Amino acid sequence: MILWGLAGDIENGRVVTAAAQAGTTALRKVFDDLGYKYIYIYNTIGKPSPLDKIRSFAAAASAAKSLEKTKIGMMGFRDMKLYNTLYEGLSLKRVIGAEVDFFETLEMLRISENVAETEVQHVLDGIRRDWDFVEAADEAFLKKGISYYLALRKIVIENKYDAISLKDVDGMKKLLSFPPAMVFMLLSDEMNICTIPENDAMGAVTQLIVKHITGQCAAYLEFYEFFEDSVLMGVPDYVPAEVVEGKVKVTPAAFGNISGGLLNVSAMKTGRLTMLRLSNTAGQYTMHMCTGQGKLRAWEEAGWKFPAPQLPSLEVFLDKPINEFAQAISGQHYIIAYGDHTRALIDFCYLKGIKVL
């Protein structure tokens, strides 16, 4: 609820008031004692109403409600045996309302084997039109990726998933010899759902929170380097088209022992942003967030065959000391939203009983 005290006026040099603040101040502690989740605001004579606070709280309350019925599809489990991507199902359902639903890689594979050629060709025509290929990609590889996407699309629709993650390194790369970057791109851009690699359940939940509050796609970025006043954030595979400056740019690429792959090498949008991640310890949920300014910087990741690609990335100049931020980091993946959304996020965390760092 919003407990909102309206103001009076000044007439002929005298304050004229209907004593609205008497009513709101009488209710404020009562709301506390009753355990209500609310925001207390008041107008001041001659000043505009605090509409920014109202909008932020309304966005947070709307997200808190809409997240109660969200589902995350998880193909496989615990990629690379990572601990920080795990989740605790009961507390997640109780606090956020989201549910994680698992399905097998084999299910996707079997559906992909029966995808109609006409459907594959339709998507292929679309990516040839919408993506800028730096170098020509093998058509058979593209068609295989599209068949995987269409299989996952069917699973997403049937199960009503709002987000999805795939077993990536120990899954699609290891078992199918297929880096899933293009599959993630199609899922994100064609279906407008949140996507994140490596069975990152908590990253996916963070994405849903960001999306429901801001309406943005909630792209993930990974830590690569720390500098004195900035962090280098990038991805080894893909970003959604929404965060790309101009047209999506892709190129065939090889990394390590995997000879085939399609890599997103688009330049990301720069500017003001909020980066954050949700975590939990023994049922206590914590949201770590910080604002900063994202800028482009030339770099490369060791291991790519020459010439190394310029991966989608941002050097983020944080508004807090880097070491202070680093000591609270809760995972390798952080979610970004362009603009400063800390007020609405803090309101959301208040509504859900989440500790804010």
Residue pairs with C-beta under 8 A, 6 or more apart in sequence:
1 31
1 36
1 37
1 38
1 39
2 38
2 39
2 41
2 54
2 57
2 58
3 24
3 27
3 28
3 31
3 38
3 39
3 40
3 41
4 24
4 41
4 42
4 43
4 54
5 20
5 21
5 23
5 24
5 25
5 41
5 42
5 43
6 18
6 20
6 42
6 43
7 17
7 20
7 42
7 43
7 44
7 45
7 47
8 15
8 16
8 17
8 18
8 20
8 45
9 15
9 16
9 17
9 45
10 16
10 45
10 46
15 45
21 42
24 40
24 42
28 40
31 38
31 40
37 350
37 351
39 53
39 57
39 347
41 50
41 53
41 54
43 49
43 50
52 343
53 343
55 344
56 343
56 344
56 347
57 344
57 347
59 213
59 214
59 344
59 347
60 213
60 344
60 345
60 347
60 348
60 350
60 351
61 347
61 351
62 212
63 209
63 212
63 213
63 344
63 348
64 348
64 351
64 352
66 212
67 96
67 97
67 98
67 208
67 209
67 212
68 96
68 97
69 97
70 97
70 98
70 99
70 162
70 163
70 208
70 212
71 98
71 99
71 100
71 101
71 159
71 160
71 161
71 162
71 163
72 98
72 99
72 100
72 101
72 161
72 162
72 163
72 164
72 165
72 201
72 204
72 205
72 208
73 101
73 103
73 155
73 156
73 159
73 161
73 163
73 164
73 165
74 100
74 101
74 102
74 103
74 164
74 165
74 199
74 201
74 204
75 102
75 103
75 104
75 105
75 108
75 152
75 164
75 165
75 166
75 167
75 171
76 102
76 104
76 105
76 166
76 167
76 170
76 171
76 199
77 102
77 167
77 199
78 85
78 86
78 199
79 85
79 167
79 168
79 169
79 170
79 171
79 197
79 198
79 199
80 169
80 170
80 198
82 198
82 199
82 200
84 202
84 279
84 330
84 331
84 332
85 198
85 199
85 200
85 201
85 202
85 203
85 331
85 333
86 201
86 202
87 100
87 201
87 202
87 205
87 280
88 280
88 283
89 99
89 100
91 280
91 283
91 285
92 98
92 99
92 100
92 205
92 280
93 99
95 285
95 352
95 353
95 354
96 205
96 209
96 285
96 352
98 205
98 208
100 201
100 204
101 159
101 161
103 155
103 159
105 167
105 171
105 172
105 175
105 176
107 155
108 148
108 151
108 152
108 155
109 148
109 151
109 176
111 150
111 151
111 154
111 155
112 144
112 147
112 148
112 150
112 151
113 147
115 146
115 147
115 150
115 151
119 150
120 143
120 146
120 147
120 150
123 146
123 149
123 150
123 186
123 190
124 139
124 142
124 143
124 146
127 142
127 146
127 182
127 186
130 241
130 247
130 248
131 247
131 248
131 249
131 250
132 247
132 248
132 249
132 250
133 250
133 251
134 249
134 250
134 251
134 265
135 251
135 252
136 252
137 250
137 251
137 252
137 262
138 252
138 260
141 252
141 260
141 262
142 182
142 262
144 178
145 178
145 180
145 182
145 183
145 186
145 262
146 182
146 186
148 172
148 178
148 180
148 183
149 182
149 183
149 186
149 187
149 190
152 164
152 166
152 183
152 187
153 187
153 190
153 191
155 161
156 164
156 187
156 191
156 193
161 193
162 193
162 194
162 208
163 193
163 194
163 195
163 196
163 204
163 205
163 207
163 208
164 187
164 193
164 194
164 195
164 204
165 195
165 196
165 197
165 198
165 199
165 200
165 201
165 203
165 204
166 172
166 180
166 183
166 184
166 197
166 199
167 198
167 199
168 180
168 197
168 198
168 199
169 198
172 178
172 179
172 180
172 183
173 179
173 180
173 258
177 258
177 260
178 260
178 261
179 237
179 255
179 258
179 260
179 261
179 262
179 263
180 197
180 237
181 237
181 238
181 261
181 262
181 263
181 264
182 238
182 250
182 262
184 195
184 197
184 237
184 238
185 238
185 240
185 241
185 248
185 264
187 193
187 195
188 194
188 195
188 217
188 238
188 240
188 241
189 240
189 241
189 242
189 248
192 217
194 204
194 207
194 208
194 211
194 217
194 218
195 240
196 203
196 204
196 207
196 220
196 333
197 220
197 237
198 333
200 220
200 331
200 333
202 277
202 278
202 279
202 280
202 331
203 220
203 277
203 331
203 333
203 335
205 278
206 218
206 276
206 277
206 278
206 335
207 218
207 220
207 335
208 218
209 278
209 345
209 348
210 216
210 218
210 276
210 335
210 337
210 341
211 217
211 218
213 337
213 341
213 344
213 345
213 348
214 337
214 339
214 341
214 344
216 242
216 337
216 338
217 240
217 242
217 243
218 335
218 336
218 337
219 239
219 240
219 242
219 243
219 335
219 336
220 235
220 333
220 334
220 335
220 336
221 233
221 234
221 235
221 275
221 313
221 314
221 333
221 334
221 335
221 336
222 233
222 234
222 235
222 236
222 332
222 333
222 334
223 231
223 232
223 233
223 329
223 332
223 334
224 232
224 233
224 234
224 299
224 301
224 313
225 231
225 232
225 299
226 232
226 322
226 326
227 315
227 322
228 322
229 317
229 318
229 322
230 292
230 315
230 316
230 317
230 318
230 322
231 315
231 316
231 318
231 322
231 325
232 297
232 299
232 313
232 314
232 315
232 316
233 275
233 294
233 313
233 314
233 315
233 316
233 334
233 336
234 299
234 301
234 311
234 312
234 313
234 314
235 264
235 311
235 312
235 313
236 255
236 301
236 311
237 263
237 264
238 263
238 264
238 312
239 264
239 266
239 268
239 312
241 248
241 266
243 268
243 269
243 312
243 336
243 338
244 266
244 267
244 268
244 269
244 312
245 266
245 267
245 268
245 269
245 270
246 266
246 267
247 266
248 264
248 266
249 264
249 265
249 266
249 267
250 262
250 263
250 264
250 265
250 266
251 262
251 263
251 265
251 309
252 260
252 261
252 262
252 263
253 261
253 262
253 263
253 304
253 305
253 309
254 260
254 261
254 304
254 305
255 261
255 303
255 304
255 305
256 303
263 309
263 311
264 312
265 309
265 310
265 311
265 312
266 312
267 296
267 310
267 312
268 294
268 296
268 312
268 313
268 314
269 294
269 338
270 293
270 294
270 295
270 296
270 314
271 293
271 294
271 338
272 291
272 292
272 293
272 294
272 338
272 339
272 340
273 291
273 292
273 293
273 294
273 314
273 316
273 336
273 337
273 338
273 339
274 289
274 290
274 291
274 336
274 337
274 339
274 340
274 341
274 342
274 345
275 289
275 290
275 291
275 292
275 316
275 334
275 335
275 336
276 287
276 288
276 289
276 290
276 334
276 335
276 337
276 345
277 287
277 288
277 289
277 329
277 330
277 331
277 333
277 334
277 335
278 285
278 286
278 287
278 354
279 285
279 286
279 288
279 330
279 331
280 286
284 355
285 352
285 353
285 354
285 355
286 330
286 354
286 355
286 356
286 357
287 345
287 349
287 354
287 355
287 356
287 357
288 328
288 329
288 330
288 357
289 342
289 345
289 356
289 357
290 318
290 319
290 320
290 325
291 318
291 319
291 340
291 342
292 316
292 317
292 318
292 319
293 316
293 317
294 314
294 315
294 316
294 317
294 336
295 314
295 315
295 316
295 317
296 313
296 314
296 315
297 313
297 314
297 315
298 310
299 310
299 311
299 313
300 308
300 309
300 310
300 311
301 308
301 311
302 308
314 336
318 325
328 357
345 356
346 356
348 354
349 355
349 356
